[in-house]
Amino acid sequence: AEKPGIPDGTFPIVAFSAGNPSDTNFAEVKSYGFDYVHRYRLASRDDKQVKDYLDTAQRQKLKVMLDMSGFVDPRHSPAKDMPAEKRLAALRAAVRKWKDHPAVGFWYIYDEPSPKVVTPAQLKAIHDAVKAECPDIPTAYAQHWGEKWWEYIPSVDIAMPDFYPVRDQAFPEGNKLALMTEFFGNVAKTSERSMPIVQCFGFPRLPNTAEVRYMLFSSLTQGIEGLAF
């Protein structure tokens, strides 16, 4: 059966931090093979910025993984400046505002939760608030290899594991590719739906061709339903 928000038979390719929403930029992103774009804490920016982003994506035949985390992540505004009891109401209002835009593909509800910031029960409450307003579009979140990561997996529709396998040492001694594969595999076994985030930027150095190939092909063996970069 077709899964909510993901057309049957498709394999979403997501670009994190896809840049400014210009037709030129998004056309270039589309030409690389991406079909979803993302901007950190987009939904909590002003309405014009959100609408421009969604409209431009729609014109370029892209979907948006709409980042809602600014409403609920106390590390960032507006959530950190808002009483905790007001955050879910603000989140639900934003979902109501944007849920009917045809460019919305996923709700990205949190970025790398940890027990010191948000509990699994709190993440589940965020997911439930979104689904109460919009049951047909899936929720997603990034999960790093942190403390009790497995306890967060059941709280959200799509788990997006991320790991930074490329370090500053020379190739091949400096990479942690085997650990990335282990973590992605563990998340795929724990979650019903998994969409790994392949970290291809310079953190602290850019991966070379062999490392990128390994990251891609090892991820594809894990029974995943999409990839993010």
N, C-alpha and C positions, 0 to 999 in steps of 0.2 A: 504494500500500500504506500501511497505517496506520503512522505513525512511533511509535517507542517512547515511551510516557508521554504522548502527545498524541492523544486520540481523533480519528479521521479526521473531517474536516469542521469542526473547532472552531478557534477563534482566541483563544488565551488572553489575558486582560487581567489584568495583575499589578499589585498595589499593594505597592510597597516600604514598609517601616517602617509596617505597617498598624496599629500601636498595640497596646494590651493585649488579650489573648485573652478578652474577655468576649462573651457571647452578644449583648448589646446592641450592642457595637462592631462585631462581625463581621457582624451582621445589617444594620447601616447600610452597611458596606463592600460587602456583597453587593447592597444596594439600588441602589448607584451603578453597578452593572454589572460590577464586578470578579468574577473567579472564581478568582484565585490571590492568596495573601497571603504576606508575607515579613517576617522579623525578623532584623536583623543578628546573625550568629554564634549563631543560636538553638541549633543542635545541640550546641554546646559548653557550654551552660548546664546546670543540674542536670536530672536526668531528669524530675522532676515538672513543671518549666516546659515542657520539650519536649512531654511527653505532654498537658498541659493545652492547649497551643497547637494541637497536632494534633487533639485530641478536639473542641475548640471549633470549629475549622474544619470538621471533618467534620459536626458537628451543623448548621452553617449552610450546608452544601453548597458549601463552598469547598475548593480544593486549596491545598497549601503548597509554595512554592519554598523548600526547606529549606536554610538557609545553613550550610554545613559549614566555612567558611573559617577559623573560629577554631582548628581543629586543624592548619592548614598555613600560615597567614599569619603570618610572624614579627613583624609589626607589632602583633599582638594576642595576648592570652592565650586559651587556654593554650599556644599554639604558641611564643610568645616565651620561655616559661619551661620549655620542653621540649627535650631534645636533638633535633637535626634528624633523627637516625635513628629516633626514636620516633614522629614525627608521622604518617607514613602508616599505621602500625599502629593508632594512635588513631583515625584517620579511618575505616579499614576496620571497626573495632569498632563505631563509631557507625552506619555504613551497615547493618551486620548487625542492629543493635538496632532500627532504625526503618524498614527497607525494606519491611516487610510492612504498615505502617500504611496504611490506604486513603486517607488525606489527602495522602500524599506525592506531589507531582506532578513536580518537578524537584529535582535536587541543585544548589545554587548553590555552586560550589567555590572561587571567588576573586572579589575585588572590585578591579578596576582594577590588574592586574599591571603591573609595570615592571621593566626589566632590573636595576635596582639591588636589587630585592627578590626576584624570582623569574624564572628564565629560561623560555623556551618549553618546553625539555625537562623542566624541573621541573613546569611546569603539566601537561604531557602525562602525567607520572608520577602526578600527583594524579588526573587523569581515569582513567588505567588502573587505579589502585587502587580507585576507586569502581566501575568497570565490572566488575572481577574479582569483586566481591561482589554486584553488582546490574546485570546487563547490560540490563535492560528499561526502566530509568528514565533519562532523558537528564540529562547534565550541562550546566550553563550558567554563564556568568561575564560580568561587566561589563567592557567594554573602552573606555577613554577614548582620545582622540586623543593618544597619547603616543609615545615613542620606539619605533620598530620594532613598532608595534601589529599589523601584518599577520602577523608571525611567530608570534603567539599563536593566531591564528584556527583553524588545523588541530588544535589540542590538545584542543578541547572540542566537544561536540555542538552547542550553541547559543551563538552569539555575541550578546551584548547590548550594542551600542554605546551610549555615553552622551556627551552634549555639553551644555555649559551656554551656550545661545545668548542668554539674557537677562542683560544687564549693568545697571549702575546708571544709565546715561544715559537721557534721556527717549526715549520712543517717537517715531519708529521708528529714529532714528540709533543708539540704544544696543544694538540686538540683532545677533546673529551668525547669523541664521537660515539664510542661504545656506551658511555653513560647516557648519552642522549637517546640512543636506541633502546636501552633498558628502560628508561623512564617513559618514553612514548609507548612502549609495549605494555608496561604496567598500567598506564592510564587507559589504553585501548581495552585491556582486559577488565578493568574496573568500571568503565563507563559504557553506557549503551551507544553513545554517539561521540566520536572523537574526531577532532580536526586539528592536527598539530600545527604549531607555529614554528617555521624554520627561520632561525635567526641568521640572516644573510648580510647584516650590516657590520661595520667596523667596531666590534666591541670585544677587545680593543683593536683587533685587526680584522681586515676583510678576509673571508674564507677564500681559498683558491679553488680552481675548477674541480679538483679531485674531492675536496671537502664538500663542495656544494652537491656534486653527484651523489656522494655517500648520504648526505642529509636527505636528499630527495628520495632516492631509491630505497633506503632503509625505512623511511617513513611510510612509503607505499606498501610495504609488506605487512603493515600492522592492522589491516582491516578498517582503515579510516574512510571517511566520506567527504573529505576535502582537505585543502592545505592553505595555510596562511603564511605570509612572508613579512 
